[in-house]
């Protein structure tokens, strides 16, 4: 074990110090997001034949998963966006 350190205030020299704990943020790991599953209502709202709706649905899934997805997932979303753009023209 480490020896206790004697500390004093740099400003006044007092040794009567208290440790303050600052706020911090906890980020969920990717694995914790696996507990999330889309509702059947959310899935049914996306038309699998409509690339724009599927891309939007996949972005919602990505957000629910904490934003951490594989490059393949991102590639599929980009492909759907490209397909939706080409269908619009």
Secondary structure in CASP SS format (residue, H / E / C, confidence):
PFRMAT SS
TARGET T0000
AUTHOR 0000-0000-0000
METHOD secondary structure of the structure
MODEL  1
X C 1.00
X C 1.00
X C 1.00
X C 1.00
X C 1.00
X C 1.00
X C 1.00
X C 1.00
X C 1.00
X C 1.00
X C 1.00
X C 1.00
X C 1.00
X C 1.00
X C 1.00
X C 1.00
X C 1.00
X C 1.00
X C 1.00
X C 1.00
X C 1.00
X C 1.00
X C 1.00
X C 1.00
X C 1.00
X C 1.00
X C 1.00
X C 1.00
X C 1.00
X C 1.00
X H 1.00
X H 1.00
X H 1.00
X H 1.00
X H 1.00
X C 1.00
X C 1.00
X C 1.00
X C 1.00
X H 1.00
X H 1.00
X H 1.00
X H 1.00
X H 1.00
X C 1.00
X C 1.00
X C 1.00
X C 1.00
X C 1.00
X C 1.00
X H 1.00
X H 1.00
X H 1.00
X H 1.00
X H 1.00
X H 1.00
X H 1.00
X H 1.00
X H 1.00
X H 1.00
X H 1.00
X H 1.00
X H 1.00
X H 1.00
X C 1.00
X C 1.00
X C 1.00
X C 1.00
X C 1.00
X C 1.00
X H 1.00
X H 1.00
X H 1.00
X H 1.00
X H 1.00
X H 1.00
X H 1.00
X H 1.00
X H 1.00
X H 1.00
X H 1.00
X H 1.00
X H 1.00
X H 1.00
X H 1.00
X H 1.00
X H 1.00
X H 1.00
X C 1.00
END
